[in-house]
């Protein structure tokens, strides 16, 4: 009895022109938030971060998905419901941070978590819980399957600047691979030739080698 009176008092109270508390809406918000967080965390952590992921992007995925969910959920009752969500999705879709462009793999996961957050926040009575569960599950399963498939290709790609233009001739390809392997301490299996600077005696190569433990290679600086 006392609890009901307290809840009624809170629901009737207003602060800054806003209703202070709605029990049903509050439970609805928490349940949807927990549901979305669960499905966003799985690809962000287990598919991305645990499989050669960067902690900064993992942080970005989680926070971006939470913010998108909150905005779409709390403002989902306004007349701009779908248009607002799609506009927000587009803004994040073309997002570039001031340091470096987001790599394709990271951008794809950003698309995924934002899309899932928008869908989970705006799902209404026209969509059943089963449909919501199946779409989220299929999204994660497809991402997992692709990651598993790509893991079979163990060659790592690395862009380098090479200082021996005399070895980029077709008849010296094997010698080029041997020299690269000796310098890097890995077995370089393939090398693609890019731009050549004959004045500086430099050539840009894209080398491919087997995955090794201990050292991680990346092409863009991570400040």
N, CA, C and O of each residue as an XYZ file, in Angstrom:
892
protein
N       0.830     -1.201      0.000
C       0.000      0.000      0.000
C       0.869      1.257      0.000
O       0.678      2.172     -0.801
N       1.832      1.268      0.929
C       2.728      2.417      1.033
C       3.548      2.564     -0.246
O       3.776      3.674     -0.725
N       3.998      1.408     -0.802
C       4.798      1.434     -2.025
C       3.986      1.994     -3.190
O       4.502      2.762     -4.003
N       2.720      1.608     -3.265
C       1.866      2.112     -4.338
C       1.682      3.617     -4.254
O       1.677      4.320     -5.264
N       1.529      4.098     -3.018
C       1.368      5.534     -2.811
C       2.621      6.277     -3.230
O       2.549      7.333     -3.859
N       3.782      5.715     -2.875
C       5.053      6.345     -3.250
C       5.225      6.370     -4.765
O       5.674      7.366     -5.332
N       4.865      5.266     -5.414
C       4.984      5.214     -6.869
C       4.055      6.215     -7.538
O       4.434      6.867     -8.511
N       2.840      6.337     -7.018
C       1.890      7.300     -7.570
C       2.385      8.723     -7.384
O       2.197      9.574     -8.254
N       3.021      8.979     -6.241
C       3.558     10.320     -5.989
C       4.687     10.646     -6.958
O       4.777     11.758     -7.479
N       5.555      9.648     -7.193
C       6.663      9.857     -8.115
C       6.166     10.051     -9.541
O       6.693     10.881    -10.282
N       5.149      9.280     -9.920
C       4.642      9.378    -11.277
C       3.926     10.704    -11.531
O       3.868     11.180    -12.665
N       3.389     11.286    -10.482
C       2.690     12.566    -10.645
C       3.619     13.771    -10.521
O       3.246     14.888    -10.882
N       4.826     13.544    -10.011
C       5.779     14.644     -9.821
C       6.382     15.067    -11.156
O       6.524     14.259    -12.074
N       6.731     16.338    -11.245
C       7.354     16.881    -12.442
C       8.586     17.690    -12.063
O       8.570     18.451    -11.095
N       9.655     17.518    -12.837
C      10.897     18.264    -12.653
C      11.355     18.730    -14.028
O      11.416     17.942    -14.972
N      11.674     20.008    -14.134
C      12.054     20.612    -15.418
C      10.969     20.403    -16.475
O      11.260     20.304    -17.667
N       9.734     20.340    -16.029
C       8.631     20.151    -16.957
C       8.465     18.727    -17.453
O       7.659     18.474    -18.349
N       9.219     17.790    -16.884
C       9.164     16.387    -17.283
C       8.587     15.552    -16.152
O       8.815     15.833    -14.975
N       7.835     14.520    -16.526
C       7.362     13.574    -15.518
C       8.563     12.907    -14.880
O       9.483     12.482    -15.577
N       8.561     12.813    -13.569
C       9.717     12.284    -12.844
C       9.889     10.785    -13.053
O      11.015     10.307    -13.188
N       8.792     10.039    -13.081
C       8.931      8.585    -13.098
C       7.687      7.935    -13.688
O       6.560      8.310    -13.366
N       7.916      6.944    -14.566
C       6.865      6.073    -15.072
C       7.337      4.640    -14.883
O       8.256      4.196    -15.571
N       6.723      3.918    -13.966
C       7.193      2.578    -13.609
C       7.224      1.647    -14.816
O       8.216      0.956    -15.048
N       6.142      1.631    -15.580
C       6.075      0.718    -16.717
C       7.106      1.065    -17.781
O       7.779      0.183    -18.314
N       7.227      2.354    -18.088
C       8.206      2.776    -19.090
C       9.631      2.539    -18.620
O      10.511      2.212    -19.416
N       9.854      2.705    -17.314
C      11.190      2.514    -16.756
C      11.626      1.054    -16.885
O      12.759      0.778    -17.282
N      10.744      0.131    -16.556
C      11.047     -1.297    -16.693
C      11.241     -1.650    -18.162
O      12.119     -2.441    -18.508
N      10.429     -1.068    -19.010
C      10.546     -1.303    -20.450
C      11.903     -0.827    -20.966
O      12.529     -1.510    -21.776
N      12.358      0.323    -20.511
C      13.647      0.860    -20.924
C      14.788     -0.045    -20.466
O      15.676     -0.373    -21.253
N      14.767     -0.448    -19.200
C      15.845     -1.287    -18.669
C      15.910     -2.641    -19.364
O      16.998     -3.134    -19.662
N      14.762     -3.240    -19.622
C      14.744     -4.548    -20.268
C      15.273     -4.465    -21.694
O      16.033     -5.331    -22.128
N      14.876     -3.432    -22.422
C      15.373     -3.265    -23.793
C      16.855     -2.925    -23.801
O      17.607     -3.395    -24.655
N      17.266     -2.108    -22.844
C      18.682     -1.741    -22.750
C      19.536     -2.988    -22.511
O      20.566     -3.179    -23.159
N      19.099     -3.835    -21.575
C      19.844     -5.061    -21.270
C      19.865     -5.999    -22.475
O      20.884     -6.624    -22.770
N      18.741     -6.089    -23.161
C      18.660     -6.949    -24.349
C      19.618     -6.462    -25.429
O      20.366     -7.255    -26.001
N      19.599     -5.180    -25.705
C      20.473     -4.634    -26.742
C      21.941     -4.750    -26.347
O      22.783     -5.088    -27.180
N      22.252     -4.474    -25.089
C      23.634     -4.544    -24.624
C      24.184     -5.957    -24.770
O      25.352     -6.148    -25.107
N      23.332     -6.939    -24.513
C      23.743     -8.340    -24.638
C      24.149     -8.658    -26.072
O      25.209     -9.241    -26.299
N      23.315     -8.280    -27.043
C      23.576     -8.619    -28.438
C      24.688     -7.772    -29.033
O      25.377     -8.229    -29.945
N      24.883     -6.570    -28.554
C      25.971     -5.727    -29.054
C      27.313     -6.182    -28.490
O      28.335     -6.125    -29.173
N      27.301     -6.633    -27.238
C      28.538     -7.059    -26.587
C      29.121     -8.305    -27.254
O      30.340     -8.430    -27.366
N      28.272     -9.217    -27.694
C      28.758    -10.472    -28.285
C      29.646    -10.220    -29.508
O      30.787    -10.684    -29.518
N      29.177     -9.508    -30.540
C      30.082     -9.277    -31.675
C      31.241     -8.334    -31.350
O      32.346     -8.502    -31.866
N      30.986     -7.343    -30.493
C      32.033     -6.371    -30.186
C      33.193     -7.008    -29.444
O      34.353     -6.708    -29.727
N      32.889     -7.887    -28.495
C      33.938     -8.474    -27.665
C      34.446     -9.806    -28.217
O      35.642     -9.978    -28.453
N      33.515    -10.747    -28.420
C      33.934    -12.102    -28.783
C      34.343    -12.220    -30.250
O      35.265    -12.973    -30.566
N      33.681    -11.496    -31.150
C      34.028    -11.610    -32.567
C      35.111    -10.627    -32.972
O      35.971    -10.952    -33.790
N      35.076     -9.417    -32.402
C      36.068     -8.408    -32.797
C      37.259     -8.369    -31.849
O      38.383     -8.675    -32.248
N      37.016     -7.993    -30.597
C      38.118     -7.720    -29.677
C      38.964     -8.968    -29.394
O      40.191     -8.881    -29.357
N      38.333    -10.105    -29.199
C      39.080    -11.333    -28.887
C      39.807    -11.884    -30.107
O      40.706    -12.714    -29.969
N      39.427    -11.432    -31.295
C      40.058    -11.913    -32.522
C      40.809    -10.754    -33.178
O      40.341    -10.177    -34.159
N      41.962    -10.427    -32.635
C      42.831     -9.381    -33.180
C      42.184     -8.004    -33.179
O      42.412     -7.208    -34.090
N      41.380     -7.720    -32.163
C      40.714     -6.426    -32.087
C      41.508     -5.401    -31.297
O      42.422     -5.743    -30.547
N      41.146     -4.147    -31.477
C      41.802     -3.045    -30.776
C      40.884     -2.561    -29.664
O      39.682     -2.392    -29.869
N      41.456     -2.341    -28.489
C      40.637     -1.968    -27.334
C      39.949     -0.619    -27.529
O      38.864     -0.398    -26.989
N      40.560      0.279    -28.287
C      39.948      1.583    -28.509
C      38.687      1.466    -29.355
O      37.697      2.152    -29.101
N      38.726      0.599    -30.355
C      37.537      0.397    -31.186
C      36.463     -0.374    -30.425
O      35.272     -0.127    -30.612
N      36.875     -1.296    -29.578
C      35.897     -2.000    -28.738
C      35.142     -1.000    -27.857
O      33.923     -1.084    -27.706
N      35.882     -0.063    -27.285
C      35.260      1.006    -26.502
C      34.298      1.820    -27.374
O      33.190      2.144    -26.948
N      34.730      2.144    -28.590
C      33.888      2.920    -29.506
C      32.600      2.191    -29.838
O      31.522      2.785    -29.812
N      32.706      0.895    -30.151
C      31.511      0.120    -30.505
C      30.492      0.125    -29.370
O      29.301      0.344    -29.591
N      30.973     -0.117    -28.159
C      30.054     -0.225    -27.027
C      29.391      1.120    -26.729
O      28.172      1.192    -26.576
N      30.184      2.170    -26.649
C      29.627      3.472    -26.291
C      28.739      4.016    -27.401
O      27.673      4.567    -27.128
N      29.170      3.866    -28.658
C      28.359      4.351    -29.777
C      27.017      3.644    -29.825
O      25.989      4.281    -30.054
N      27.014      2.338    -29.611
C      25.754      1.590    -29.638
C      24.842      2.003    -28.493
O      23.626      2.093    -28.667
N      25.414      2.251    -27.335
C      24.607      2.667    -26.177
C      23.988      4.035    -26.416
O      22.810      4.249    -26.129
N      24.791      4.967    -26.948
C      24.270      6.312    -27.201
C      23.186      6.288    -28.264
O      22.153      6.941    -28.114
N      23.413      5.537    -29.346
C      22.401      5.435    -30.400
C      21.124      4.826    -29.849
O      20.026      5.297    -30.146
N      21.268      3.784    -29.051
C      20.082      3.143    -28.459
C      19.313      4.124    -27.584
O      18.088      4.206    -27.668
N      20.022      4.862    -26.753
C      19.366      5.807    -25.850
C      18.608      6.878    -26.628
O      17.457      7.187    -26.317
N      19.258      7.436    -27.636
C      18.618      8.501    -28.404
C      17.373      7.985    -29.121
O      16.314      8.610    -29.079
N      17.518      6.835    -29.777
C      16.374      6.276    -30.511
C      15.271      5.835    -29.563
O      14.089      5.984    -29.872
N      15.643      5.301    -28.431
C      14.640      4.800    -27.486
C      13.892      5.944    -26.828
O      12.662      5.930    -26.766
N      14.622      6.932    -26.339
C      13.993      8.013    -25.589
C      13.266      8.996    -26.490
O      12.305      9.636    -26.063
N      13.714      9.120    -27.735
C      13.056     10.038    -28.657
C      12.218      9.293    -29.698
O      11.784      9.874    -30.692
N      12.000      8.013    -29.458
C      11.281      7.206    -30.427
C       9.806      7.516    -30.525
O       9.142      7.039    -31.445
N       9.273      8.301    -29.606
C       7.843      8.605    -29.640
C       7.537      9.859    -30.445
O       6.370     10.167    -30.687
N       8.567     10.585    -30.862
C       8.325     11.799    -31.629
C       7.959     11.441    -33.060
O       8.135     10.298    -33.482
N       7.454     12.409    -33.806
C       6.978     12.146    -35.151
C       8.102     11.794    -36.121
O       7.850     11.223    -37.182
N       9.342     12.132    -35.764
C      10.484     11.853    -36.640
C      11.089     10.484    -36.366
O      12.254     10.254    -36.691
N      10.352      9.604    -35.797
C      10.828      8.311    -35.319
C      11.777      7.601    -36.301
O      12.964      7.450    -36.012
N      11.259      7.166    -37.453
C      12.079      6.398    -38.387
C      13.082      7.293    -39.106
O      14.250      6.932    -39.246
N      12.624      8.472    -39.566
C      13.533      9.375    -40.265
C      14.699      9.790    -39.395
O      15.834      9.871    -39.865
N      14.423     10.053    -38.129
C      15.477     10.434    -37.198
C      16.483      9.303    -37.027
O      17.692      9.539    -37.014
N      15.990      8.086    -36.897
C      16.876      6.934    -36.703
C      17.766      6.717    -37.920
O      18.966      6.480    -37.782
N      17.177      6.799    -39.116
C      17.961      6.611    -40.342
C      18.994      7.723    -40.518
O      20.114      7.471    -40.961
N      18.608      8.966    -40.166
C      19.563     10.066    -40.249
C      20.723      9.875    -39.298
O      21.875     10.133    -39.647
N      20.416      9.420    -38.089
C      21.461      9.172    -37.107
C      22.379      8.050    -37.575
O      23.596      8.109    -37.403
N      21.772      7.028    -38.170
C      22.554      5.910    -38.704
C      23.506      6.397    -39.795
O      24.665      5.986    -39.843
N      23.007      7.278    -40.674
C      23.832      7.789    -41.766
C      24.995      8.625    -41.236
O      26.108      8.553    -41.757
N      24.730      9.416    -40.199
C      25.782     10.251    -39.622
C      26.918      9.383    -39.092
O      28.090      9.650    -39.358
N      26.568      8.352    -38.347
C      27.590      7.467    -37.815
C      28.220      6.618    -38.922
O      29.374      6.201    -38.821
N      27.446      6.373    -39.973
C      27.967      5.560    -41.059
C      29.097      6.230    -41.810
O      30.007      5.549    -42.284
N      29.063      7.560    -41.932
C      30.114      8.288    -42.655
C      31.125      8.904    -41.693
O      31.935      9.750    -42.072
N      31.057      8.462    -40.449
C      31.901      9.044    -39.413
C      33.385      8.798    -39.692
O      33.788      7.691    -40.052
N      34.181      9.839    -39.521
C      35.627      9.719    -39.566
C      36.179     10.509    -38.389
O      35.882     11.694    -38.234
N      36.973      9.860    -37.570
C      37.572     10.566    -36.448
C      38.705     11.453    -36.954
O      39.211     11.252    -38.058
N      39.091     12.403    -36.171
C      40.040     13.420    -36.615
C      41.448     12.869    -36.772
O      42.291     13.518    -37.390
N      41.724     11.690    -36.230
C      43.064     11.116    -36.342
C      43.210     10.336    -37.641
O      43.863     10.808    -38.571
N      42.610      9.145    -37.720
C      42.742      8.287    -38.891
C      41.378      7.762    -39.316
O      40.487      7.606    -38.481
N      41.204      7.485    -40.619
C      39.965      6.841    -41.070
C      39.815      5.474    -40.415
O      40.808      4.794    -40.153
N      38.594      5.077    -40.155
C      38.349      3.782    -39.549
C      38.599      2.697    -40.591
O      38.060      2.789    -41.694
N      39.398      1.672    -40.285
C      39.639      0.583    -41.227
C      38.336     -0.132    -41.572
O      37.376     -0.068    -40.805
N      38.291     -0.825    -42.735
C      37.047     -1.469    -43.176
C      36.458     -2.440    -42.159
O      35.243     -2.459    -41.958
N      37.298     -3.245    -41.516
C      36.774     -4.221    -40.559
C      36.113     -3.526    -39.381
O      35.025     -3.913    -38.955
N      36.772     -2.496    -38.853
C      36.222     -1.754    -37.733
C      34.952     -0.993    -38.135
O      33.993     -0.925    -37.366
N      34.955     -0.422    -39.349
C      33.777      0.283    -39.821
C      32.587     -0.665    -39.972
O      31.447     -0.291    -39.696
N      32.861     -1.887    -40.409
C      31.794     -2.874    -40.561
C      31.172     -3.210    -39.216
O      29.950     -3.296    -39.099
N      31.998     -3.399    -38.209
C      31.461     -3.692    -36.878
C      30.715     -2.481    -36.313
O      29.740     -2.636    -35.578
N      31.172     -1.286    -36.657
C      30.448     -0.091    -36.221
C      29.066     -0.041    -36.859
O      28.082      0.290    -36.197
N      28.995     -0.370    -38.153
C      27.705     -0.472    -38.825
C      26.817     -1.486    -38.108
O      25.631     -1.240    -37.885
N      27.399     -2.618    -37.753
C      26.626     -3.690    -37.146
C      26.009     -3.275    -35.812
O      24.809     -3.444    -35.597
N      26.838     -2.732    -34.916
C      26.326     -2.408    -33.591
C      25.334     -1.245    -33.642
O      24.375     -1.216    -32.872
N      25.560     -0.287    -34.544
C      24.615      0.823    -34.676
C      23.294      0.316    -35.250
O      22.221      0.680    -34.768
N      23.379     -0.531    -36.288
C      22.163     -1.074    -36.877
C      21.362     -1.893    -35.891
O      20.138     -1.780    -35.836
N      22.039     -2.716    -35.114
C      21.344     -3.529    -34.117
C      20.713     -2.653    -33.046
O      19.606     -2.933    -32.587
N      21.407     -1.600    -32.647
C      20.874     -0.709    -31.611
C      19.640      0.032    -32.098
O      18.661      0.171    -31.366
N      19.691      0.510    -33.347
C      18.530      1.202    -33.913
C      17.340      0.257    -33.990
O      16.225      0.617    -33.612
N      17.585     -0.961    -34.485
C      16.508     -1.939    -34.634
C      15.925     -2.334    -33.277
O      14.707     -2.396    -33.116
N      16.785     -2.597    -32.318
C      16.299     -3.036    -31.006
C      15.570     -1.933    -30.250
O      14.697     -2.217    -29.430
N      15.912     -0.702    -30.512
C      15.258      0.394    -29.802
C      13.925      0.775    -30.433
O      13.009      1.202    -29.730
N      13.805      0.625    -31.757
C      12.601      1.074    -32.451
C      11.614     -0.049    -32.758
O      10.553      0.211    -33.326
N      11.939     -1.286    -32.397
C      11.014     -2.391    -32.631
C       9.721     -2.145    -31.855
O       9.763     -1.855    -30.659
N       8.578     -2.258    -32.525
C       7.289     -1.983    -31.888
C       6.411     -3.223    -31.891
O       6.888     -4.341    -32.086
N       5.107     -3.004    -31.669
C       4.181     -4.127    -31.571
C       4.011     -4.878    -32.886
O       3.465     -5.981    -32.900
N       4.466     -4.301    -33.978
C       4.367     -4.989    -35.272
C       5.453     -6.046    -35.452
O       5.404     -6.836    -36.395
N       6.421     -6.059    -34.558
C       7.520     -7.022    -34.613
C       7.474     -7.878    -33.362
O       7.452     -7.353    -32.250
N       7.461     -9.187    -33.533
C       7.404    -10.092    -32.384
C       8.787    -10.248    -31.761
O       9.802     -9.955    -32.393
N       8.813    -10.710    -30.526
C      10.082    -10.940    -29.843
C      10.877    -12.024    -30.559
O      12.104    -11.954    -30.626
N      10.188    -13.018    -31.089
C      10.870    -14.089    -31.816
C      11.600    -13.538    -33.040
O      12.735    -13.924    -33.319
N      10.951    -12.645    -33.760
C      11.586    -12.041    -34.930
C      12.811    -11.233    -34.530
O      13.836    -11.265    -35.210
N      12.699    -10.511    -33.428
C      13.817     -9.710    -32.942
C      14.986    -10.607    -32.550
O      16.135    -10.321    -32.886
N      14.690    -11.690    -31.839
C      15.726    -12.627    -31.419
C      16.400    -13.291    -32.612
O      17.624    -13.419    -32.651
N      15.603    -13.709    -33.576
C      16.151    -14.414    -34.739
C      17.047    -13.495    -35.571
O      18.120    -13.911    -36.006
N      16.621    -12.259    -35.796
C      17.438    -11.341    -36.596
C      18.758    -11.015    -35.906
O      19.802    -10.956    -36.556
N      18.715    -10.804    -34.605
C      19.956    -10.547    -33.872
C      20.863    -11.770    -33.886
O      22.075    -11.658    -34.072
N      20.262    -12.935    -33.689
C      21.048    -14.170    -33.674
C      21.674    -14.439    -35.032
O      22.842    -14.818    -35.117
N      20.900    -14.246    -36.096
C      21.425    -14.473    -37.443
C      22.543    -13.499    -37.779
O      23.521    -13.869    -38.429
N      22.401    -12.256    -37.337
C      23.455    -11.262    -37.577
C      24.771    -11.696    -36.951
O      25.824    -11.629    -37.584
N      24.701    -12.139    -35.705
C      25.904    -12.579    -34.995
C      26.466    -13.852    -35.624
O      27.680    -13.987    -35.778
N      25.589    -14.783    -35.986
C      26.047    -16.048    -36.573
C      26.721    -15.831    -37.924
O      27.737    -16.459    -38.223
N      26.156    -14.943    -38.739
C      26.763    -14.659    -40.042
C      28.132    -14.016    -39.862
O      29.086    -14.383    -40.549
N      28.235    -13.051    -38.936
C      29.526    -12.405    -38.662
C      30.547    -13.418    -38.156
O      31.714    -13.386    -38.547
N      30.097    -14.317    -37.284
C      30.990    -15.347    -36.745
C      31.455    -16.290    -37.850
O      32.629    -16.657    -37.903
N      30.537    -16.680    -38.730
C      30.879    -17.593    -39.822
C      31.907    -16.973    -40.761
O      32.848    -17.638    -41.194
N      31.716    -15.694    -41.072
C      32.660    -15.016    -41.957
C      34.026    -14.880    -41.302
O      35.052    -15.093    -41.948
N      34.042    -14.526    -40.018
C      35.317    -14.429    -39.298
C      36.021    -15.785    -39.269
O      37.238    -15.863    -39.436
N      35.251    -16.844    -39.056
C      35.817    -18.191    -39.018
C      36.368    -18.590    -40.379
O      37.422    -19.218    -40.474
N      35.643    -18.218    -41.430
C      36.086    -18.536    -42.790
C      37.367    -17.776    -43.134
O      38.306    -18.343    -43.694
N      37.392    -16.495    -42.796
C      38.572    -15.689    -43.108
C      39.789    -16.107    -42.295
O      40.929    -15.887    -42.704
N      39.533    -16.717    -41.131
C      40.653    -17.154    -40.289
C      41.454    -18.263    -40.956
O      42.612    -18.492    -40.609
N      40.833    -18.956    -41.920
C      41.555    -20.008    -42.637
C      42.617    -19.439    -43.573
O      43.573    -20.122    -43.939
N      42.431    -18.178    -43.952
C      43.437    -17.517    -44.771
C      44.439    -16.860    -43.825
O      44.229    -15.737    -43.367
N      45.502    -17.552    -43.544
C      46.421    -17.129    -42.506
C      47.468    -16.130    -42.981
O      48.352    -15.742    -42.218
N      47.370    -15.716    -44.235
C      48.335    -14.752    -44.729
C      47.988    -13.355    -44.235
O      46.845    -12.914    -44.361
N      48.956    -12.668    -43.681
C      48.799    -11.293    -43.214
C      49.371    -10.354    -44.272
O      50.423    -10.626    -44.852
N      48.682     -9.263    -44.515
C      49.113     -8.292    -45.526
C      49.763     -7.100    -44.836
O      49.248     -6.589    -43.841
N      50.886     -6.667    -45.367
C      51.625     -5.559    -44.768
C      52.212     -4.667    -45.857
O      52.889     -5.160    -46.759
N      51.962     -3.360    -45.785
C      52.524     -2.413    -46.740
C      53.861     -1.897    -46.219
O      53.955     -1.450    -45.076
N      54.891     -1.959    -47.055
C      56.222     -1.521    -46.631
C      56.857     -0.673    -47.736
O      56.415     -0.685    -48.885
N      57.892      0.052    -47.359
C      58.742      0.769    -48.312
C      60.068      0.018    -48.385
O      60.769     -0.122    -47.383
N      60.399     -0.456    -49.561
C      61.569     -1.329    -49.771
C      62.679     -0.541    -50.454
O      62.418      0.300    -51.314
N      63.926     -0.822    -50.062
C      65.043     -0.004    -50.527
C      65.894     -0.659    -51.609
O      66.995     -0.191    -51.897
N      65.392     -1.748    -52.216
C      66.177     -2.401    -53.262
C      65.327     -2.562    -54.520
O      64.642     -3.569    -54.694
N      65.380     -1.566    -55.385
C      64.612     -1.625    -56.629
C      65.222     -2.614    -57.626
O      64.575     -2.978    -58.608
N      66.457     -3.047    -57.381
C      67.090     -3.989    -58.296
C      66.479     -5.379    -58.217
O      66.708     -6.211    -59.095
N      65.690     -5.640    -57.147
C      65.104     -6.971    -56.969
C      63.635     -7.045    -57.400
O      62.979     -8.067    -57.196
N      63.127     -5.974    -57.989
C      61.713     -6.003    -58.382
C      61.530     -6.475    -59.830
O      60.458     -6.320    -60.415
N      62.573     -7.040    -60.381
C      62.505     -7.595    -61.736
C      61.874     -8.987    -61.680
O      62.033     -9.692    -60.684
N      61.162     -9.392    -62.731
C      60.490    -10.707    -62.734
C      61.437    -11.877    -62.486
O      61.069    -12.824    -61.791
N      62.659    -11.829    -63.046
C      63.584    -12.954    -62.893
C      64.234    -13.007    -61.506
O      64.929    -13.968    -61.177
N      64.003    -11.964    -60.696
C      64.575    -11.938    -59.348
C      63.499    -11.988    -58.268
O      63.735    -11.594    -57.126
N      62.325    -12.472    -58.635
C      61.192    -12.499    -57.684
C      61.485    -13.396    -56.482
O      61.199    -13.031    -55.342
N      62.054    -14.566    -56.744
C      62.365    -15.478    -55.643
C      63.425    -14.883    -54.718
O      63.359    -15.044    -53.500
N      64.387    -14.205    -55.299
C      65.416    -13.547    -54.485
C      64.805    -12.421    -53.654
O      65.219    -12.183    -52.519
N      63.819    -11.731    -54.226
C      63.114    -10.683    -53.492
C      62.396    -11.259    -52.283
O      62.496    -10.712    -51.185
N      61.678    -12.351    -52.473
C      60.963    -12.979    -51.356
C      61.936    -13.461    -50.275
O      61.659    -13.348    -49.081
N      63.068    -13.994    -50.708
C      64.064    -14.478    -49.746
C      64.643    -13.328    -48.926
O      64.818    -13.453    -47.714
N      64.941    -12.204    -49.590
C      65.499    -11.050    -48.887
C      64.476    -10.472    -47.895
O      64.835    -10.105    -46.777
N      63.225    -10.395    -48.302
C      62.178     -9.893    -47.404
C      61.986    -10.818    -46.211
O      61.795    -10.363    -45.083
N      62.039    -12.109    -46.469
C      61.880    -13.076    -45.375
C      63.014    -12.959    -44.372
O      62.785    -13.044    -43.166
N      64.226    -12.768    -44.853
C      65.374    -12.627    -43.956
C      65.278    -11.362    -43.127
O      65.630    -11.358    -41.948
N      64.805    -10.293    -43.735
C      64.727     -9.016    -43.019
C      63.624     -9.016    -41.965
O      63.808     -8.486    -40.869
N      62.505     -9.598    -42.289
C      61.374     -9.585    -41.362
C      61.380    -10.755    -40.383
O      60.727    -10.700    -39.341
N      62.109    -11.802    -40.715
C      62.109    -12.965    -39.845
C      60.851    -13.803    -39.984
O      60.535    -14.610    -39.110
N      60.129    -13.611    -41.090
C      58.931    -14.394    -41.372
C      59.042    -14.914    -42.803
O      59.880    -14.453    -43.578
N      58.195    -15.870    -43.140
C      58.199    -16.420    -44.486
C      57.268    -15.612    -45.376
O      56.050    -15.784    -45.335
N      57.846    -14.738    -46.173
C      57.065    -13.920    -47.098
C      56.732    -14.768    -48.319
O      57.631    -15.227    -49.023
N      55.441    -14.977    -48.570
C      55.010    -15.862    -49.649
C      54.657    -15.120    -50.940
O      54.672    -15.700    -52.025
N      54.343    -13.838    -50.807
C      53.968    -13.089    -52.001
C      54.276    -11.615    -51.790
O      54.232    -11.129    -50.661
N      54.584    -10.910    -52.851
C      54.861     -9.479    -52.773
C      54.298     -8.800    -54.015
O      54.611     -9.190    -55.140
N      53.479     -7.800    -53.809
C      52.916     -7.009    -54.904
C      53.650     -5.674    -54.965
O      53.899     -5.043    -53.938
N      53.987     -5.257    -56.164
C      54.769     -4.040    -56.369
C      53.842     -2.854    -56.569
O      52.902     -2.907    -57.362
N      54.123     -1.773    -55.829
C      53.350     -0.547    -55.951
C      54.157      0.549    -56.619
O      54.837      0.300    -57.615
N      54.091      1.754    -56.086
C      54.801      2.894    -56.678
C      56.317      2.739    -56.501
O      56.790      2.198    -55.502
N      57.058      3.228    -57.494
C      58.517      3.107    -57.498
C      59.124      4.494    -57.596
O      58.725      5.297    -58.439
N      60.094      4.775    -56.726
C      60.839      6.034    -56.750
C      62.289      5.705    -57.097
O      63.061      5.296    -56.229
N      62.658      5.885    -58.368
C      64.008      5.526    -58.803
C      65.054      6.499    -58.288
O      66.225      6.139    -58.163
N      64.650      7.722    -57.988
C      65.603      8.701    -57.470
C      66.054      8.307    -56.062
O      67.244      8.340    -55.751
N      65.098      7.936    -55.224
C      65.424      7.525    -53.855
C      65.735      6.038    -53.751
O      66.094      5.541    -52.683
N      65.593      5.331    -54.877
C      65.818      3.887    -54.898
C      64.889      3.191    -53.895
O      65.331      2.376    -53.086
N      63.618      3.522    -53.962
C      62.620      2.948    -53.059
C      61.408      2.467    -53.850
O      61.071      3.019    -54.897
N      60.775      1.452    -53.341
C      59.571      0.909    -53.959
C      58.600      0.507    -52.837
O      59.008     -0.027    -51.805
N      57.332      0.772    -53.061
C      56.329      0.369    -52.080
C      55.826     -1.021    -52.430
O      55.391     -1.280    -53.553
N      55.894     -1.911    -51.445
C      55.472     -3.294    -51.629
C      54.329     -3.644    -50.685
O      54.228     -3.109    -49.581
N      53.485     -4.540    -51.134
C      52.489     -5.156    -50.272
C      52.913     -6.612    -50.119
O      52.817     -7.397    -51.062
N      53.383     -6.967    -48.920
C      53.886     -8.321    -48.712
C      52.852     -9.153    -47.956
O      52.045     -8.628    -47.189
N      52.898    -10.461    -48.195
C      51.971    -11.403    -47.577
C      52.786    -12.502    -46.907
O      53.653    -13.115    -47.529
N      52.497    -12.743    -45.631
C      53.258    -13.755    -44.904
C      52.351    -14.453    -43.898
O      51.259    -13.979    -43.586
N      52.825    -15.582    -43.403
C      52.051    -16.362    -42.448
C      51.939    -15.637    -41.110
O      52.850    -14.927    -40.686
N      50.801    -15.837    -40.465
C      50.572    -15.222    -39.161
C      51.599    -15.734    -38.161
O      51.881    -16.931    -38.109
N      52.154    -14.827    -37.370
C      53.134    -15.178    -36.355
C      52.661    -14.679    -35.001
O      51.903    -13.713    -34.916
N      53.106    -15.337    -33.955
C      52.753    -14.926    -32.600
C      53.798    -13.973    -32.037
O      54.984    -14.068    -32.353
N      53.343    -13.071    -31.213
C      54.264    -12.180    -30.512
C      54.287    -10.762    -31.051
O      54.319     -9.807    -30.275
N      54.271    -10.607    -32.387
C      54.339     -9.280    -32.991
C      53.085     -9.040    -33.819
O      52.691     -9.880    -34.628
N      52.461     -7.881    -33.606
C      51.309     -7.502    -34.389
C      51.720     -6.436    -35.410
O      52.463     -5.509    -35.086
N      51.238     -6.576    -36.622
C      51.575     -5.646    -37.689
C      50.340     -4.832    -38.054
O      49.237     -5.370    -38.147
N      50.531     -3.549    -38.257
C      49.456     -2.703    -38.736
C      50.044     -1.626    -39.650
O      51.227     -1.298    -39.563
N      49.194     -1.081    -40.529
C      49.675     -0.120    -41.525
C      49.414      1.315    -41.146
O      50.103      2.207    -41.642
N      48.441      1.580    -40.282
C      48.136      2.955    -39.893
C      48.493      3.155    -38.427
O      48.243      2.264    -37.615
N      49.069      4.292    -38.067
C      49.430      4.525    -36.666
C      48.232      4.604    -35.768
O      47.197      5.153    -36.147
N      48.363      4.054    -34.565
C      47.283      4.070    -33.575
C      47.737      4.901    -32.399
O      48.416      4.402    -31.502
N      47.370      6.154    -32.402
C      47.839      7.075    -31.366
C      47.101      6.812    -30.067
O      47.351      7.484    -29.067
